[in-house]
Amino acid sequence: MRKRAAVLCGVSVVVAGSFTALPADASTPRTADATQAAKLTWKSCGTTNYPTLQCASLKVPLDHHHPHGRQITLALSRVPHTAKKSQGPLLVNPGGPGGSGLTLAGFVAGSLPKAVAAQYDVIGFDPRGVGKSKPALDCKPGYFNPVRPDSVPSTPAIEKANLKRAKSFAQACGKKYADVLPYINTVQAVRDMDSIRAALGAKKINYFGYSYGTYLGAVYAKLFPERVRRLVLDSIVDPTGVWYDDNLAQDYAFNDRHRAFLAWVAKYDSTYKLGTDPEKIEAKWYAMRAALAKKPAGGKVGASELEDTFIPGGYYNGYWPYLAEAFAAYVNDKNSDPLVEAYENFAAVDASGDNGYSIYTSVQCRDADWPRDWSQWRNDNWTVYEKAPFMTWNNAWYNAPCAFWPTNSLRPVNVANTKLPPALLFQATDDAATPYEGGVTVHRLLRGSSLVVEQGGGNHGITLSGNACLDKYLAAYLTDGTVPRGGGEADAVCDTLPDPEPLSSASASARGSTLHGMLGFRG
């Protein structure tokens, strides 16, 4: 859901029952077939990893309510089916908002069993404003350049500095993209997906989304239920909390996940020599944070950048050995070089990250109401911080431009649906970015859906990451629509994979690290 810019996963707080069936922007969906006669021209754009990848572009209306008005361009990719009989297009999305899906098509096609992938045209796309789609938004290049103010507003001066940054970003977006921002939102992106379907000549699509991509898929299914053939949602956004409540819920979950990392460090005291008591190790981590707030490592890693560096560990435990080595080197050897390297690998923001964050804010700030009174943010986040200090204020400032956003807001879509074929949902019990309750909620809202749970899993994005039990259910569903039926909160349960070992013993799963690089952080 929330997407870290580096890789780049509410007034009125939105709560269950507060949304209407569809926002005004989503009413009376137009059929893309009537307005979209474009033919796609596919050209080879293969890479070393994905040699069969093809690319195309598609013109779509900036405003789908005015289909003959200004047009924008979507960048598409595909891996064509090779079986004699095709099951049609399988659209894939990595989340965000703001994630590029072009290479995800190659990854999904290459990671599914060959016999399954061969039956689909796997279609990736850069949503409007993202990556190779045009225009691609970049509101304020260098917004995340180090060293930023400390995220924790422990003094009025620090709070003022962070507020000034957030306001400046919102103002920059409004000044640079005033004509575009009203149309950067989930509902317009969903209508783009239906334009893709029409251009492909398909009556129905299959869809596979991770993280925010689950909300995108659920909204598509709400607006166009008759055009959904199969629907796979992995690591599921709680649609009743978009977006202010969902971000507060993340803070508790990420704090728990950070503590799981610290407990893992304690388990390997012989390697990291930081002690065997997780609470004492946690104290060392916060002491490191306090030291970096006074003297940033390498002139790059201050307190906020340290949080940025360790947040990815909440998304994927394959990063834990690298983070632990950097932590230990700083504490034990006074060596900050590994920490700077970890920051550059996991948190430093490049131009694509600036673009991803611009879309993240544009979509989330437009999709739903956010508090416009900063005192509500201040009170809510200090309350959460008391129990969950790890990411709370970092997350607050990441989303703070929404308090000053130049467009008005839409109302969230009620994704409850009784008109779909069986959908297949995947959720880890300890996922921090999209906490478990989101999967349970969507399972309830999508009648006839099946929920597969990874028990004890804390990674975000769990299929095609090396868990054969989960992938078995995915392959069966994509083969012939088979879903498990358990009758309880979950229809099937898979054990999680073991946590990684220190780098000297084993390395992270290649498939898992590839996927999580594509999903990004806060994605």
C-alpha positions as CSV (number, residue, x, y, z in Angstrom):
1,M,0.0,0.0,0.0
2,R,2.2,2.8,1.2
3,K,5.1,3.0,-1.2
4,R,8.6,4.1,-0.1
5,A,9.9,6.6,-2.6
6,A,13.3,4.9,-2.6
7,V,12.5,2.0,-4.9
8,L,10.5,2.8,-5.8
9,C,3.8,-0.2,-0.1
10,G,-8.9,11.4,6.1
11,V,-11.3,15.4,8.0
12,S,-13.0,12.9,9.0
13,V,-11.3,9.7,9.5
14,V,-12.7,7.1,7.1
15,V,-14.2,4.2,9.0
16,A,-16.2,1.2,8.0
17,G,-19.6,2.2,6.9
18,S,-18.7,5.8,6.2
19,F,-18.3,5.4,2.4
20,T,-21.0,5.5,-0.2
21,A,-21.5,2.9,-2.8
22,L,-19.4,4.8,-5.4
23,P,-17.8,8.2,-5.4
24,A,-19.2,10.8,-7.9
25,D,-16.2,10.1,-10.1
26,A,-17.1,6.4,-10.3
27,S,-20.8,6.7,-11.1
28,T,-22.3,5.4,-14.3
29,P,-19.2,3.6,-15.7
30,R,-18.8,4.1,-19.4
31,T,-17.9,1.2,-21.5
32,A,-14.4,1.5,-22.9
33,D,-15.5,-0.4,-26.0
34,A,-17.5,2.5,-27.2
35,T,-14.7,5.0,-26.9
36,Q,-11.6,2.9,-27.3
37,A,-11.0,1.6,-30.8
38,A,-7.2,1.8,-30.6
39,K,-5.1,-1.1,-31.8
40,L,-2.0,-2.0,-29.8
41,T,1.3,-2.3,-31.6
42,W,3.6,-4.6,-29.7
43,K,7.4,-4.4,-30.1
44,S,10.1,-6.4,-28.5
45,C,11.5,-4.8,-25.4
46,G,13.1,-8.0,-23.9
47,T,15.7,-7.8,-21.2
48,T,18.3,-10.4,-20.1
49,N,16.0,-11.6,-17.4
50,Y,12.8,-11.3,-19.4
51,P,13.7,-11.9,-23.1
52,T,10.2,-12.4,-24.4
53,L,8.8,-9.1,-23.0
54,Q,7.0,-6.9,-25.5
55,C,5.9,-3.3,-25.1
56,A,3.2,-1.0,-26.5
57,S,1.5,2.3,-25.6
58,L,-2.2,3.2,-25.4
59,K,-3.9,6.6,-25.5
60,V,-6.6,7.0,-22.9
61,P,-8.7,10.1,-21.9
62,L,-7.3,12.2,-19.1
63,D,-10.9,12.4,-17.9
64,H,-13.0,9.3,-18.7
65,H,-16.1,11.4,-18.4
66,H,-14.9,13.3,-21.4
67,P,-13.6,10.5,-23.6
68,H,-12.9,12.8,-26.6
69,G,-11.0,15.4,-24.6
70,R,-7.3,15.5,-23.7
71,Q,-5.5,12.2,-24.1
72,I,-2.7,10.8,-22.1
73,T,-0.5,7.7,-22.8
74,L,-0.2,4.5,-20.8
75,A,2.9,2.3,-21.2
76,L,2.1,-1.4,-21.4
77,S,4.1,-4.7,-21.5
78,R,3.2,-8.3,-22.1
79,V,4.6,-11.8,-22.2
80,P,2.4,-13.5,-24.8
81,H,0.7,-16.9,-24.3
82,T,2.4,-19.8,-25.9
83,A,-0.3,-22.5,-25.3
84,K,-2.6,-23.4,-28.2
85,K,-5.6,-22.3,-26.0
86,S,-5.4,-19.0,-24.2
87,Q,-7.2,-18.0,-21.1
88,G,-7.0,-14.3,-22.0
89,P,-5.1,-11.4,-20.5
90,L,-3.8,-11.5,-17.0
91,L,-3.2,-7.9,-15.8
92,V,-0.7,-7.5,-13.0
93,N,0.1,-4.6,-10.7
94,P,2.7,-4.3,-8.0
95,G,1.0,-1.7,-5.8
96,G,2.0,1.8,-4.6
97,P,0.2,3.8,-5.7
98,G,3.0,4.7,-8.0
99,G,4.5,1.3,-8.8
100,S,5.7,0.5,-12.3
101,G,4.3,-2.8,-13.5
102,L,6.2,-3.2,-16.8
103,T,8.8,-5.7,-15.5
104,L,6.3,-7.4,-13.2
105,A,4.7,-9.0,-16.3
106,G,8.0,-10.7,-17.0
107,F,8.5,-11.8,-13.4
108,V,5.0,-13.2,-13.1
109,A,5.2,-15.0,-16.4
110,G,8.6,-16.4,-15.4
111,S,7.7,-17.4,-11.9
112,L,4.4,-19.2,-12.5
113,P,4.6,-22.9,-13.5
114,K,5.3,-22.9,-17.3
115,A,2.2,-24.7,-18.1
116,V,0.1,-22.1,-16.3
117,A,1.9,-19.0,-17.6
118,A,1.7,-20.4,-21.2
119,Q,-2.1,-20.0,-21.1
120,Y,-2.1,-16.2,-20.4
121,D,-1.0,-13.0,-22.0
122,V,0.6,-11.5,-18.9
123,I,0.0,-7.8,-19.1
124,G,2.0,-5.2,-17.2
125,F,1.3,-1.5,-17.2
126,D,2.5,1.8,-15.8
127,P,-0.6,3.4,-14.3
128,R,-1.3,7.0,-15.3
129,G,1.4,9.4,-14.3
130,V,3.9,6.5,-13.6
131,G,7.2,5.6,-15.1
132,K,7.0,5.4,-18.9
133,S,3.4,6.6,-19.1
134,K,3.0,10.2,-20.2
135,P,2.9,12.6,-18.6
136,A,5.0,11.2,-15.8
137,L,4.7,13.3,-12.6
138,D,7.6,14.5,-10.6
139,C,6.3,17.2,-8.3
140,K,9.5,18.2,-6.5
141,P,12.8,16.4,-7.5
142,G,15.1,15.8,-4.6
143,Y,12.4,16.0,-2.0
144,F,13.9,13.2,-0.1
145,N,17.5,14.3,-0.4
146,P,19.4,13.9,2.9
147,V,19.6,15.0,5.6
148,R,16.0,15.7,6.4
149,P,14.7,17.1,9.7
150,D,14.2,14.5,12.5
151,S,10.9,12.9,11.9
152,V,9.9,13.0,15.6
153,P,8.7,16.6,16.2
154,S,10.1,16.8,19.7
155,T,10.4,20.6,19.5
156,P,8.2,23.2,17.8
157,A,11.1,24.0,15.5
158,I,11.3,20.5,14.2
159,E,7.6,20.2,13.7
160,K,7.6,23.6,11.8
161,A,10.5,22.4,9.6
162,N,8.6,19.2,8.7
163,L,5.4,21.0,8.1
164,K,7.2,23.5,5.8
165,R,8.5,20.5,3.7
166,A,5.0,18.9,3.4
167,K,3.3,22.1,2.4
168,S,6.0,22.9,-0.1
169,F,5.5,19.5,-1.8
170,A,1.7,19.9,-2.0
171,Q,2.2,23.4,-3.4
172,A,4.7,22.2,-5.9
173,C,2.4,19.5,-7.2
174,G,-0.5,22.0,-7.4
175,K,1.6,24.5,-9.3
176,K,3.2,22.1,-11.7
177,Y,0.2,19.8,-12.4
178,A,-2.9,21.7,-11.7
179,D,-4.6,20.4,-14.9
180,V,-3.7,16.8,-14.2
181,L,-4.1,16.3,-10.4
182,P,-7.9,16.0,-10.4
183,Y,-7.6,12.9,-12.6
184,I,-4.9,11.1,-10.7
185,N,-6.9,8.7,-8.6
186,T,-7.9,5.1,-8.2
187,V,-11.2,5.3,-10.1
188,Q,-9.6,6.9,-13.2
189,A,-6.8,4.3,-13.1
190,V,-9.5,1.6,-13.0
191,R,-11.1,3.1,-16.1
192,D,-7.7,3.0,-17.7
193,M,-7.6,-0.7,-17.0
194,D,-10.9,-1.2,-18.8
195,S,-9.5,0.8,-21.7
196,I,-6.6,-1.7,-21.7
197,R,-9.1,-4.6,-21.7
198,A,-10.9,-3.1,-24.7
199,A,-7.7,-2.4,-26.6
200,L,-6.7,-6.1,-26.1
201,G,-10.0,-7.1,-27.6
202,A,-11.0,-9.1,-24.5
203,K,-14.5,-9.3,-23.1
204,K,-13.1,-10.1,-19.6
205,I,-9.8,-9.8,-17.8
206,N,-8.0,-11.8,-15.3
207,Y,-6.2,-9.7,-12.6
208,F,-3.4,-10.3,-10.2
209,G,-2.5,-7.4,-7.8
210,Y,-0.2,-6.9,-4.8
211,S,-0.6,-4.4,-2.0
212,Y,-2.3,-1.2,-3.3
213,G,-2.9,-3.3,-6.4
214,T,-5.5,-5.2,-4.4
215,Y,-7.5,-2.1,-3.9
216,L,-7.1,-1.3,-7.6
217,G,-8.4,-4.7,-8.4
218,A,-11.3,-4.6,-6.0
219,V,-12.4,-1.2,-7.3
220,Y,-12.2,-2.5,-10.9
221,A,-14.4,-5.4,-9.8
222,K,-16.9,-3.1,-8.3
223,L,-17.2,-0.9,-11.3
224,F,-17.0,-3.7,-13.9
225,P,-18.0,-7.0,-12.2
226,E,-19.2,-8.5,-15.5
227,R,-15.7,-8.0,-17.0
228,V,-13.8,-10.0,-14.3
229,R,-12.9,-13.6,-15.1
230,R,-10.4,-14.3,-12.3
231,L,-9.2,-12.1,-9.5
232,V,-6.1,-12.7,-7.3
233,L,-5.4,-10.3,-4.5
234,D,-2.1,-10.6,-2.5
235,S,-1.4,-8.6,0.7
236,I,-4.7,-6.9,0.9
237,V,-5.5,-3.2,1.6
238,D,-8.3,-2.7,4.1
239,P,-10.7,-0.7,1.9
240,T,-12.7,0.6,4.9
241,G,-9.7,2.6,6.1
242,V,-8.4,4.4,3.0
243,W,-6.2,6.1,3.5
244,Y,-5.8,8.0,6.9
245,D,-6.8,5.1,9.1
246,D,-4.9,2.5,7.2
247,N,-1.7,4.5,7.6
248,L,-2.2,4.7,11.4
249,A,-2.8,1.0,11.5
250,Q,0.4,0.4,9.7
251,D,2.4,2.1,12.5
252,Y,1.4,-0.5,15.1
253,A,2.1,-3.3,12.7
254,F,5.5,-2.0,11.6
255,N,6.6,-1.5,15.2
256,D,5.8,-5.2,15.9
257,R,7.7,-6.2,12.8
258,H,10.7,-4.1,13.8
259,R,10.7,-5.9,17.2
260,A,10.6,-9.2,15.4
261,F,13.7,-8.2,13.6
262,L,15.4,-7.2,16.8
263,A,14.4,-10.6,18.3
264,W,16.0,-12.2,15.3
265,V,19.2,-10.2,15.9
266,A,19.2,-11.5,19.5
267,K,18.9,-15.1,18.3
268,Y,22.2,-14.6,16.4
269,D,24.2,-12.9,19.1
270,S,27.2,-15.1,18.1
271,T,27.2,-13.3,14.7
272,Y,26.1,-9.7,15.6
273,K,27.3,-9.4,19.2
274,L,24.5,-7.1,20.2
275,G,23.2,-9.2,23.0
276,T,20.6,-11.8,23.6
277,D,17.9,-9.6,25.1
278,P,15.6,-8.0,22.4
279,E,14.6,-5.1,24.6
280,K,18.3,-4.2,25.3
281,I,19.0,-4.5,21.6
282,E,16.0,-2.2,20.9
283,A,17.5,0.3,23.3
284,K,20.8,0.2,21.3
285,W,18.9,0.8,18.1
286,Y,17.2,3.9,19.5
287,A,20.6,5.1,21.0
288,M,22.0,4.7,17.4
289,R,19.0,6.8,16.2
290,A,19.7,9.5,18.8
291,A,23.4,9.6,17.9
292,L,22.6,9.9,14.1
293,A,20.2,12.8,14.8
294,K,23.2,14.7,16.2
295,K,25.8,13.5,13.7
296,P,24.5,11.9,10.5
297,A,26.6,9.0,9.2
298,G,28.6,10.0,6.1
299,G,26.6,13.2,6.0
300,K,23.7,11.2,4.7
301,V,22.1,9.1,7.3
302,G,20.3,11.1,10.0
303,A,17.5,9.9,12.2
304,S,14.9,10.1,9.5
305,E,17.2,8.3,7.0
306,L,17.9,5.6,9.5
307,E,14.2,4.9,9.7
308,D,13.9,4.9,5.9
309,T,16.7,2.3,5.9
310,F,15.1,-0.1,8.3
311,I,11.5,0.2,7.2
312,P,12.2,-2.2,4.3
313,G,12.9,-4.9,6.9
314,G,9.3,-4.6,7.8
315,Y,8.3,-5.5,4.3
316,Y,10.7,-8.4,3.7
317,N,12.8,-10.4,6.2
318,G,15.3,-11.2,3.5
319,Y,16.8,-7.7,4.2
320,W,17.3,-8.5,7.9
321,P,20.9,-9.9,7.5
322,Y,22.1,-6.8,5.7
323,L,20.4,-4.4,8.2
324,A,21.8,-6.4,11.1
325,E,25.3,-6.2,9.8
326,A,25.0,-2.4,9.4
327,F,23.5,-2.0,12.9
328,A,26.3,-4.1,14.5
329,A,29.1,-2.4,12.6
330,Y,27.9,1.0,13.8
331,V,27.3,0.0,17.4
332,N,30.2,-2.4,18.0
333,D,32.9,-1.0,15.7
334,K,31.9,2.7,15.3
335,N,31.9,2.0,11.6
336,S,29.2,3.8,9.7
337,D,30.2,2.7,6.2
338,P,27.8,-0.4,6.1
339,L,25.0,1.8,7.4
340,V,25.5,4.3,4.6
341,E,25.7,1.5,2.1
342,A,22.4,0.1,3.4
343,Y,20.8,3.5,3.1
344,E,22.0,3.8,-0.5
345,N,20.7,0.3,-1.3
346,F,17.3,0.4,0.5
347,A,16.3,4.0,1.0
348,A,18.1,6.6,-1.2
349,V,15.6,8.1,-3.7
350,D,16.3,8.4,-7.4
351,A,14.2,10.0,-10.1
352,S,11.9,7.0,-10.4
353,G,11.4,7.3,-6.6
354,D,10.5,10.9,-6.9
355,N,8.0,9.9,-9.6
356,G,6.6,7.1,-7.5
357,Y,6.1,9.4,-4.5
358,S,4.4,12.0,-6.6
359,I,1.8,9.5,-7.7
360,Y,1.5,8.0,-4.3
361,T,0.5,11.4,-2.8
362,S,-1.6,12.4,-5.8
363,V,-3.7,9.2,-5.6
364,Q,-4.0,8.9,-1.9
365,C,-4.7,12.6,-1.3
366,R,-7.4,12.7,-4.0
367,D,-9.0,9.3,-3.2
368,A,-10.4,10.1,0.2
369,D,-10.8,12.8,2.9
370,W,-7.8,13.6,5.0
371,P,-7.8,15.8,8.1
372,R,-7.1,19.4,7.1
373,D,-6.6,20.5,10.7
374,W,-3.0,19.6,11.7
375,S,-3.9,19.4,15.3
376,Q,-5.8,16.1,14.5
377,W,-2.6,14.7,12.9
378,R,-0.6,15.8,15.9
379,N,-2.9,14.3,18.4
380,D,-3.4,11.0,16.6
381,N,0.2,10.4,15.8
382,W,1.5,11.2,19.3
383,T,-1.1,8.8,20.6
384,V,0.2,6.0,18.3
385,Y,3.8,7.0,18.9
386,E,3.5,6.2,22.6
387,K,3.0,2.5,21.8
388,A,4.6,2.3,18.4
389,P,7.6,4.7,18.0
390,F,9.5,3.0,15.2
391,M,7.7,4.4,12.1
392,T,4.8,6.6,13.4
393,W,6.2,10.0,12.7
394,N,8.1,9.0,9.6
395,N,4.8,7.7,8.2
396,A,3.0,10.8,9.2
397,W,5.4,13.1,7.4
398,Y,5.3,10.8,4.4
399,N,1.6,11.4,4.1
400,A,1.5,14.9,5.5
401,P,1.2,16.6,2.0
402,C,-2.4,15.3,2.0
403,A,-3.3,17.8,4.8
404,F,-2.5,20.6,2.3
405,W,-3.4,19.0,-1.0
406,P,-4.6,21.4,-3.7
407,T,-7.4,19.3,-5.0
408,N,-10.6,18.4,-3.2
409,S,-11.2,14.7,-2.3
410,L,-13.4,12.0,-3.6
411,R,-15.3,9.4,-1.5
412,P,-13.8,5.9,-1.1
413,V,-15.4,3.1,-3.1
414,N,-17.4,0.5,-1.2
415,V,-15.9,-2.6,-2.8
416,A,-18.6,-5.0,-1.4
417,N,-19.5,-7.3,-4.3
418,T,-22.0,-10.1,-4.8
419,K,-21.6,-10.3,-8.6
420,L,-18.1,-11.8,-9.0
421,P,-16.9,-15.3,-9.8
422,P,-14.8,-16.7,-6.9
423,A,-11.8,-14.5,-6.1
424,L,-8.6,-15.8,-4.5
425,L,-7.1,-13.8,-1.6
426,F,-3.7,-14.2,0.0
427,Q,-2.7,-12.7,3.4
428,A,0.1,-13.1,5.9
429,T,-0.9,-12.9,9.5
430,D,2.0,-10.6,10.5
431,D,2.1,-8.4,7.4
432,A,2.9,-4.8,8.5
433,A,2.2,-2.8,5.3
434,T,-1.3,-4.3,4.9
435,P,-2.2,-5.8,8.2
436,Y,-4.1,-9.1,8.5
437,E,-7.5,-7.5,9.2
438,G,-7.6,-6.1,5.6
439,G,-7.6,-9.6,4.2
440,V,-10.3,-10.7,6.5
441,T,-12.4,-7.7,5.6
442,V,-12.1,-8.1,1.9
443,H,-12.9,-11.8,2.2
444,R,-16.1,-10.8,3.9
445,L,-16.9,-8.1,1.3
446,L,-16.3,-10.2,-1.8
447,R,-19.0,-12.9,-1.7
448,G,-17.7,-16.3,-2.7
449,S,-14.1,-15.4,-2.3
450,S,-11.5,-17.7,-0.7
451,L,-8.8,-16.6,1.7
452,V,-5.4,-18.4,1.9
453,V,-3.5,-17.4,5.0
454,E,0.3,-17.6,5.6
455,Q,0.4,-18.4,9.3
456,G,3.2,-16.5,11.1
457,G,4.3,-14.8,7.9
458,G,5.4,-11.2,8.1
459,N,6.4,-10.5,4.5
460,H,4.4,-8.2,2.2
461,G,3.7,-9.9,-1.1
462,I,3.7,-13.7,-0.4
463,T,3.0,-15.5,-3.6
464,L,5.7,-16.3,-6.1
465,S,8.2,-15.8,-3.3
466,G,9.2,-19.4,-2.6
467,N,6.3,-20.7,-0.5
468,A,5.2,-23.8,-2.5
469,C,2.0,-24.2,-0.4
470,L,0.8,-20.7,-1.4
471,D,1.9,-21.1,-5.0
472,K,0.0,-24.4,-5.3
473,Y,-3.3,-22.6,-4.6
474,L,-2.4,-19.8,-7.0
475,A,-1.5,-22.2,-9.8
476,A,-4.7,-24.3,-9.3
477,Y,-6.8,-21.2,-9.5
478,L,-5.2,-19.8,-12.6
479,T,-5.4,-23.2,-14.2
480,D,-9.1,-23.9,-13.9
481,G,-10.6,-21.5,-11.3
482,T,-10.3,-23.9,-8.4
483,V,-10.4,-22.3,-4.9
484,P,-10.1,-23.8,-1.5
485,R,-13.3,-23.9,0.7
486,G,-12.7,-24.1,4.4
487,G,-15.7,-22.4,5.8
488,G,-13.9,-20.4,8.5
489,E,-12.1,-17.1,8.6
490,A,-9.6,-18.7,6.4
491,D,-10.2,-21.3,3.7
492,A,-6.7,-22.6,3.7
493,V,-3.6,-22.1,5.9
494,C,0.0,-22.4,4.9
495,D,3.0,-22.3,7.2
496,T,5.4,-19.5,6.7
497,L,8.9,-20.0,5.4
498,P,11.8,-19.9,7.9
499,D,13.4,-16.6,8.7
500,P,16.7,-16.0,7.0
501,E,20.0,-16.9,8.5
502,P,23.0,-14.5,8.8
503,L,24.8,-13.8,5.5
504,S,27.7,-16.1,6.4
505,S,25.3,-19.0,6.5
506,A,22.7,-18.4,3.8
507,S,21.4,-15.7,1.5
508,A,17.9,-14.5,0.9
509,S,15.7,-16.2,-1.6
510,A,16.4,-15.0,-5.0
511,R,12.8,-15.1,-6.1
512,G,11.7,-13.3,-3.0
513,S,14.2,-10.6,-3.3
514,T,13.3,-10.1,-7.0
515,L,9.6,-9.7,-6.2
516,H,10.2,-7.4,-3.2
517,G,12.4,-5.2,-5.2
518,M,9.6,-4.7,-7.7
519,L,7.0,-4.1,-5.0
520,G,9.1,-1.5,-3.4
521,F,8.6,-0.2,0.1
522,R,5.4,1.4,1.3
523,G,4.1,-0.4,-1.8
